[in-house]
Amino acid sequence: MSISMYQLSVPTFIHMLKNLEGILEKAAAHAEAKKIAPSALLNCRLFPDMFSMSRQVQIASDGAKAGAARLCGMEPPAFEDNETSFAELVTRLRKTVAYLETFKPEQFDESENRTVTWKARGGERSMQGMVYLNNYILPNLYFHITTAYDILRHCGVEVGKKDYLGKV
């Protein structure tokens, strides 16, 4: 039995973004219950030179939508990165999931061998589709979701491995 690039990407992206949505909803409830300004959690960082929790969520969203689009030879939609509340971040994740749900498995045909090219901070990058998915998109998605989770957990939000993994 073979597994398609679609199966490796879109369902995984959606699953993890929905788990992150649940984590953010718990964080919002935590801030309200403990009378913590939501901005304290949204702007928190693990270390001064790292991105804030909000930025981690934005990057996870961007990576998922860009990964799917580029594997299909498309340009991803741009989001403004202007979210300032948990509700806005949740809306962004839902918007990303809705976009991902528009993809069809056949759009990913032959994408494992397609050259994917994109602009990055260091200039233009290119990779074969399978390498791009397995060694760039998926690790980045997990990294930024884990970092958002870790920041919130460090701030006292009661989340655990079940929240991160979701229903499998």
Contacts in CASP RR format, 6 or more apart in sequence:
PFRMAT RR
TARGET T0000
AUTHOR 0000-0000-0000
METHOD contacts of the structure
MODEL  1
MSISMYQLSVPTFIHMLKNLEGILEKAAAHAEAKKIAPSALLNCRLFPDM
FSMSRQVQIASDGAKAGAARLCGMEPPAFEDNETSFAELVTRLRKTVAYL
ETFKPEQFDESENRTVTWKARGGERSMQGMVYLNNYILPNLYFHITTAYD
ILRHCGVEVGKKDYLGKV
4 105 0 8 1.000
4 108 0 8 1.000
5 71 0 8 1.000
5 108 0 8 1.000
5 111 0 8 1.000
5 112 0 8 1.000
5 129 0 8 1.000
5 130 0 8 1.000
5 133 0 8 1.000
6 103 0 8 1.000
6 104 0 8 1.000
6 105 0 8 1.000
6 107 0 8 1.000
6 108 0 8 1.000
7 105 0 8 1.000
8 133 0 8 1.000
8 134 0 8 1.000
8 138 0 8 1.000
9 67 0 8 1.000
9 68 0 8 1.000
9 71 0 8 1.000
9 108 0 8 1.000
9 133 0 8 1.000
9 137 0 8 1.000
9 138 0 8 1.000
10 68 0 8 1.000
10 100 0 8 1.000
10 103 0 8 1.000
12 138 0 8 1.000
12 141 0 8 1.000
13 64 0 8 1.000
13 67 0 8 1.000
13 68 0 8 1.000
13 100 0 8 1.000
13 141 0 8 1.000
14 97 0 8 1.000
14 100 0 8 1.000
14 101 0 8 1.000
15 166 0 8 1.000
16 60 0 8 1.000
16 64 0 8 1.000
16 141 0 8 1.000
16 142 0 8 1.000
16 145 0 8 1.000
17 60 0 8 1.000
17 61 0 8 1.000
17 64 0 8 1.000
17 93 0 8 1.000
17 96 0 8 1.000
17 97 0 8 1.000
17 100 0 8 1.000
17 145 0 8 1.000
18 93 0 8 1.000
18 97 0 8 1.000
19 145 0 8 1.000
19 163 0 8 1.000
19 164 0 8 1.000
19 165 0 8 1.000
19 166 0 8 1.000
20 57 0 8 1.000
20 60 0 8 1.000
20 93 0 8 1.000
20 145 0 8 1.000
20 148 0 8 1.000
20 149 0 8 1.000
21 90 0 8 1.000
21 93 0 8 1.000
21 94 0 8 1.000
22 90 0 8 1.000
22 163 0 8 1.000
23 148 0 8 1.000
23 149 0 8 1.000
23 152 0 8 1.000
23 157 0 8 1.000
23 159 0 8 1.000
23 163 0 8 1.000
23 164 0 8 1.000
24 57 0 8 1.000
24 86 0 8 1.000
24 89 0 8 1.000
24 90 0 8 1.000
24 93 0 8 1.000
24 148 0 8 1.000
25 86 0 8 1.000
25 90 0 8 1.000
26 152 0 8 1.000
26 157 0 8 1.000
26 158 0 8 1.000
26 159 0 8 1.000
26 163 0 8 1.000
27 41 0 8 1.000
27 86 0 8 1.000
27 152 0 8 1.000
27 155 0 8 1.000
27 157 0 8 1.000
27 159 0 8 1.000
28 38 0 8 1.000
28 86 0 8 1.000
28 87 0 8 1.000
28 90 0 8 1.000
30 36 0 8 1.000
30 41 0 8 1.000
30 152 0 8 1.000
30 156 0 8 1.000
30 157 0 8 1.000
30 158 0 8 1.000
31 37 0 8 1.000
31 38 0 8 1.000
31 40 0 8 1.000
31 41 0 8 1.000
31 86 0 8 1.000
36 155 0 8 1.000
38 85 0 8 1.000
38 86 0 8 1.000
39 84 0 8 1.000
40 155 0 8 1.000
41 53 0 8 1.000
41 86 0 8 1.000
41 151 0 8 1.000
41 152 0 8 1.000
41 155 0 8 1.000
41 157 0 8 1.000
42 52 0 8 1.000
42 53 0 8 1.000
42 54 0 8 1.000
42 84 0 8 1.000
42 85 0 8 1.000
42 86 0 8 1.000
42 89 0 8 1.000
43 52 0 8 1.000
43 53 0 8 1.000
43 54 0 8 1.000
44 52 0 8 1.000
44 53 0 8 1.000
44 151 0 8 1.000
44 152 0 8 1.000
44 154 0 8 1.000
44 155 0 8 1.000
45 51 0 8 1.000
45 52 0 8 1.000
45 53 0 8 1.000
45 151 0 8 1.000
46 147 0 8 1.000
46 150 0 8 1.000
46 151 0 8 1.000
46 154 0 8 1.000
50 147 0 8 1.000
51 59 0 8 1.000
51 147 0 8 1.000
52 151 0 8 1.000
53 148 0 8 1.000
53 151 0 8 1.000
53 152 0 8 1.000
54 83 0 8 1.000
54 84 0 8 1.000
54 89 0 8 1.000
55 81 0 8 1.000
56 144 0 8 1.000
56 145 0 8 1.000
56 147 0 8 1.000
56 148 0 8 1.000
56 151 0 8 1.000
57 83 0 8 1.000
57 89 0 8 1.000
57 92 0 8 1.000
57 93 0 8 1.000
57 144 0 8 1.000
57 148 0 8 1.000
58 79 0 8 1.000
58 81 0 8 1.000
58 83 0 8 1.000
58 89 0 8 1.000
58 92 0 8 1.000
59 140 0 8 1.000
59 144 0 8 1.000
60 141 0 8 1.000
60 144 0 8 1.000
60 145 0 8 1.000
60 148 0 8 1.000
61 79 0 8 1.000
61 92 0 8 1.000
61 93 0 8 1.000
61 96 0 8 1.000
62 76 0 8 1.000
62 79 0 8 1.000
63 137 0 8 1.000
63 140 0 8 1.000
63 141 0 8 1.000
64 96 0 8 1.000
64 100 0 8 1.000
64 137 0 8 1.000
64 141 0 8 1.000
65 76 0 8 1.000
65 77 0 8 1.000
65 79 0 8 1.000
65 96 0 8 1.000
65 99 0 8 1.000
65 100 0 8 1.000
66 76 0 8 1.000
66 118 0 8 1.000
66 137 0 8 1.000
67 76 0 8 1.000
67 116 0 8 1.000
67 132 0 8 1.000
67 133 0 8 1.000
67 137 0 8 1.000
68 76 0 8 1.000
68 99 0 8 1.000
68 100 0 8 1.000
68 103 0 8 1.000
69 75 0 8 1.000
69 76 0 8 1.000
69 77 0 8 1.000
70 76 0 8 1.000
70 116 0 8 1.000
70 118 0 8 1.000
70 132 0 8 1.000
71 108 0 8 1.000
71 111 0 8 1.000
71 114 0 8 1.000
71 116 0 8 1.000
71 129 0 8 1.000
71 132 0 8 1.000
71 133 0 8 1.000
72 103 0 8 1.000
72 107 0 8 1.000
72 108 0 8 1.000
72 111 0 8 1.000
73 111 0 8 1.000
73 114 0 8 1.000
73 116 0 8 1.000
77 99 0 8 1.000
79 92 0 8 1.000
79 95 0 8 1.000
79 96 0 8 1.000
82 88 0 8 1.000
83 89 0 8 1.000
83 91 0 8 1.000
83 92 0 8 1.000
111 129 0 8 1.000
112 128 0 8 1.000
112 129 0 8 1.000
112 130 0 8 1.000
112 133 0 8 1.000
113 128 0 8 1.000
113 129 0 8 1.000
113 130 0 8 1.000
114 128 0 8 1.000
114 129 0 8 1.000
115 126 0 8 1.000
115 127 0 8 1.000
115 128 0 8 1.000
115 129 0 8 1.000
116 126 0 8 1.000
116 127 0 8 1.000
116 128 0 8 1.000
116 129 0 8 1.000
116 132 0 8 1.000
117 124 0 8 1.000
117 125 0 8 1.000
117 126 0 8 1.000
118 124 0 8 1.000
118 125 0 8 1.000
119 125 0 8 1.000
127 135 0 8 1.000
127 136 0 8 1.000
145 164 0 8 1.000
146 164 0 8 1.000
149 159 0 8 1.000
149 163 0 8 1.000
149 164 0 8 1.000
152 159 0 8 1.000
153 159 0 8 1.000
153 160 0 8 1.000
END
